[in-house]
Amino acid sequence: MQGYVERKKLVKRLKELLENYPAVAILGARQVGKSTMAKKFLSRWKKKSLYLDLQLPKDRNKISDPEAFFEFNKQSLICLDEVQYKPHLFQILRGIIDQRKRNGQFLILGSASRDLIQQSSETLSGRIAFLEITPFDVEEIGKERFYRHWLRGGYPRSFLSKSDSLSLDWRYNYIRTFLERDIPQMGFNIPAKTLERFWKVLSHSQGQTLNSSKLGSVLGKSSHTIKHYIDILEQTFILRTLKPYIRNIKKRVIKAPKVYIRDTGLLHALLDIETGNELFGHPIYGISFESYAIENICYHLPKWNSYFYRTSGGAELDLILERAKKRIAIEIKASSSPQPSRGFWSAIDDVKASKKYIVAPVSEPYPIQGGVTVFPLSHFLKKLKTSRLL
């Protein structure tokens, strides 16, 4: 692996949260860069700081008497990495936080999602802020490395590998470790081979509407079990479920959700796609770019509700963003000369979107008919930051 990607936006947000909350929790998948970012941040923190990795016995021993340890280091910002190994600490942290009455006391890192640590974090209600960290997004890596990012995904060691081959090897090992070690450590008793088969099946149905009964028949599991597997992979930041848009629509609307493997690098590894040329020639090519764009857009707009729209008559939109009275329609095309279909125009009329866009791998934005603008993804995200497109 070579190089380092500075995560300026996340670091700035982390600083803001620590200045306004006693505790901040950084949540994200394993190997996504939580620890690296936290250590870099602590090295620049102007006050005292302390980092503990709770996977290590020597660091767990330091908090065998947590009240005494925290009192001894009461002037420091204390970072607790892999906090899910010591969930009982949350109850102790509450008393310490209330006693000291200052912000910036604890930085907590965890590979479990907010839902998985909800019971523990409820004790810190009103005292803790959450910051989700994902693999590198397209803004962080720069538009000149767009194709590498799309192919390899955003996990730091995958993206920064010296070759596509080494990157793919890392992703194979990540998937194996996730299934064989991480899932059991999080308390889920599911055979690794079963979950691997499920993950493989999902990769072949990427971006399709979910048919849990059909998936269950393939795997010999009930639809209830399939939904349980999806919940686990959602909570561990592997999957994103996109709900159908059905509000005030009088047509026959598809009501099953769509399921996406969030990182396209993992998707390509599950499909044994190593190089860009292999991706260009693979049937997953269009859906892969759709997944890539949806993940980046949804990550940048966490306060917006996201949906897809499809009717039995063929009207379809890849992504609808809605907040308050605003509704944005986005179609995603993998072509460098995208042509919207009849179904796109029909869907635009159905949902009555206030803004309409097409996101595609083009070199620069340009308008087409009907008030629709075509954007390259990086340019689209840059404009979203300034709210010019909302």
ChimeraX attribute file (.defattr): number of C-alpha atoms within 10 A of each C-alpha:
attribute: neighborCount
match mode: 1-to-1
recipient: residues
	/A:1	13
	/A:2	9
	/A:3	10
	/A:4	10
	/A:5	11
	/A:6	13
	/A:7	16
	/A:8	11
	/A:9	10
	/A:10	14
	/A:11	15
	/A:12	11
	/A:13	12
	/A:14	21
	/A:15	14
	/A:16	12
	/A:17	20
	/A:18	20
	/A:19	15
	/A:20	15
	/A:21	18
	/A:22	26
	/A:23	27
	/A:24	25
	/A:25	24
	/A:26	23
	/A:27	23
	/A:28	24
	/A:29	21
	/A:30	20
	/A:31	16
	/A:32	19
	/A:33	18
	/A:34	23
	/A:35	20
	/A:36	11
	/A:37	20
	/A:38	19
	/A:39	15
	/A:40	12
	/A:41	16
	/A:42	18
	/A:43	13
	/A:44	9
	/A:45	12
	/A:46	8
	/A:47	11
	/A:48	13
	/A:49	20
	/A:50	15
	/A:51	18
	/A:52	18
	/A:53	17
	/A:54	20
	/A:55	14
	/A:56	11
	/A:57	9
	/A:58	11
	/A:59	15
	/A:60	17
	/A:61	11
	/A:62	14
	/A:63	16
	/A:64	10
	/A:65	10
	/A:66	15
	/A:67	14
	/A:68	12
	/A:69	12
	/A:70	18
	/A:71	11
	/A:72	10
	/A:73	13
	/A:74	14
	/A:75	13
	/A:76	17
	/A:77	22
	/A:78	21
	/A:79	24
	/A:80	23
	/A:81	25
	/A:82	22
	/A:83	22
	/A:84	21
	/A:85	15
	/A:86	15
	/A:87	14
	/A:88	11
	/A:89	17
	/A:90	18
	/A:91	14
	/A:92	15
	/A:93	21
	/A:94	19
	/A:95	13
	/A:96	17
	/A:97	19
	/A:98	12
	/A:99	9
	/A:100	12
	/A:101	9
	/A:102	13
	/A:103	18
	/A:104	20
	/A:105	24
	/A:106	22
	/A:107	24
	/A:108	22
	/A:109	24
	/A:110	23
	/A:111	24
	/A:112	23
	/A:113	19
	/A:114	20
	/A:115	12
	/A:116	16
	/A:117	16
	/A:118	13
	/A:119	12
	/A:120	18
	/A:121	20
	/A:122	14
	/A:123	16
	/A:124	21
	/A:125	11
	/A:126	11
	/A:127	18
	/A:128	22
	/A:129	18
	/A:130	16
	/A:131	16
	/A:132	16
	/A:133	18
	/A:134	22
	/A:135	21
	/A:136	21
	/A:137	24
	/A:138	23
	/A:139	16
	/A:140	16
	/A:141	17
	/A:142	11
	/A:143	15
	/A:144	9
	/A:145	12
	/A:146	17
	/A:147	13
	/A:148	19
	/A:149	24
	/A:150	23
	/A:151	30
	/A:152	31
	/A:153	28
	/A:154	24
	/A:155	26
	/A:156	20
	/A:157	21
	/A:158	28
	/A:159	27
	/A:160	20
	/A:161	18
	/A:162	13
	/A:163	15
	/A:164	19
	/A:165	13
	/A:166	17
	/A:167	24
	/A:168	25
	/A:169	15
	/A:170	18
	/A:171	22
	/A:172	15
	/A:173	11
	/A:174	18
	/A:175	17
	/A:176	15
	/A:177	13
	/A:178	17
	/A:179	20
	/A:180	17
	/A:181	12
	/A:182	18
	/A:183	19
	/A:184	14
	/A:185	13
	/A:186	15
	/A:187	8
	/A:188	11
	/A:189	9
	/A:190	13
	/A:191	12
	/A:192	17
	/A:193	12
	/A:194	14
	/A:195	17
	/A:196	17
	/A:197	13
	/A:198	18
	/A:199	22
	/A:200	16
	/A:201	16
	/A:202	21
	/A:203	23
	/A:204	14
	/A:205	19
	/A:206	21
	/A:207	22
	/A:208	15
	/A:209	19
	/A:210	19
	/A:211	15
	/A:212	18
	/A:213	17
	/A:214	14
	/A:215	19
	/A:216	17
	/A:217	12
	/A:218	12
	/A:219	15
	/A:220	13
	/A:221	15
	/A:222	15
	/A:223	16
	/A:224	12
	/A:225	14
	/A:226	20
	/A:227	17
	/A:228	12
	/A:229	17
	/A:230	21
	/A:231	16
	/A:232	18
	/A:233	17
	/A:234	19
	/A:235	19
	/A:236	23
	/A:237	22
	/A:238	18
	/A:239	19
	/A:240	22
	/A:241	19
	/A:242	23
	/A:243	20
	/A:244	21
	/A:245	23
	/A:246	18
	/A:247	8
	/A:248	8
	/A:249	11
	/A:250	8
	/A:251	13
	/A:252	11
	/A:253	19
	/A:254	18
	/A:255	16
	/A:256	15
	/A:257	18
	/A:258	19
	/A:259	22
	/A:260	27
	/A:261	26
	/A:262	23
	/A:263	28
	/A:264	25
	/A:265	27
	/A:266	25
	/A:267	26
	/A:268	25
	/A:269	22
	/A:270	20
	/A:271	16
	/A:272	13
	/A:273	22
	/A:274	20
	/A:275	16
	/A:276	15
	/A:277	10
	/A:278	14
	/A:279	19
	/A:280	12
	/A:281	10
	/A:282	13
	/A:283	11
	/A:284	20
	/A:285	15
	/A:286	16
	/A:287	18
	/A:288	26
	/A:289	21
	/A:290	23
	/A:291	25
	/A:292	25
	/A:293	27
	/A:294	24
	/A:295	19
	/A:296	20
	/A:297	21
	/A:298	16
	/A:299	15
	/A:300	15
	/A:301	14
	/A:302	9
	/A:303	11
	/A:304	16
	/A:305	15
	/A:306	22
	/A:307	20
	/A:308	22
	/A:309	26
	/A:310	23
	/A:311	21
	/A:312	10
	/A:313	12
	/A:314	15
	/A:315	20
	/A:316	23
	/A:317	23
	/A:318	20
	/A:319	25
	/A:320	23
	/A:321	22
	/A:322	18
	/A:323	12
	/A:324	7
	/A:325	7
	/A:326	12
	/A:327	19
	/A:328	20
	/A:329	25
	/A:330	23
	/A:331	23
	/A:332	26
	/A:333	22
	/A:334	17
	/A:335	13
	/A:336	12
	/A:337	11
	/A:338	16
	/A:339	12
	/A:340	14
	/A:341	12
	/A:342	11
	/A:343	16
	/A:344	21
	/A:345	14
	/A:346	16
	/A:347	19
	/A:348	21
	/A:349	11
	/A:350	17
	/A:351	19
	/A:352	12
	/A:353	18
	/A:354	13
	/A:355	17
	/A:356	19
	/A:357	20
	/A:358	24
	/A:359	26
	/A:360	25
	/A:361	20
	/A:362	18
	/A:363	12
	/A:364	13
	/A:365	15
	/A:366	12
	/A:367	12
	/A:368	12
	/A:369	6
	/A:370	9
	/A:371	10
	/A:372	16
	/A:373	16
	/A:374	25
	/A:375	22
	/A:376	19
	/A:377	27
	/A:378	24
	/A:379	16
	/A:380	20
	/A:381	20
	/A:382	14
	/A:383	14
	/A:384	15
	/A:385	12
	/A:386	9
	/A:387	9
	/A:388	9
	/A:389	14
	/A:390	15
